[in-house]
């Protein structure tokens, strides 16, 4: 059973349009500031294979860029990776979250749906 992760999209001040909050219960929280257009690209995360250098750059968190990647070869096909750091090869923080959740973020951003 995968843990429940809450997703909210809220208004953000310039230069960002939206703040995405991912929260895994009381254990962790990730805030990403982004443009709707960038987050909308996450609908195609399954094609964003890290090992083929196709990760999706969408947003900033903790002062660094956020990269979203599909599962690598041989990994669980339903788990995506969120990387925070200078680039998608030299990151400082990584989260594993369900691919369907990343796709949901892309869909919400496409609709510009705020909570």
Buried (B, 14 or more C-beta within 10 A) or exposed (E): EEEEBEBBBEEBEEEBBBBBBBBBEEEEEBBBBBBBEBBBBBBBBBEBBBEEEBBBBBBBBEEBBBBBBBBBEEBEEEBBBBBBBEEBEEBEEEBEBBBEBBBBBBBBBBEEEBE
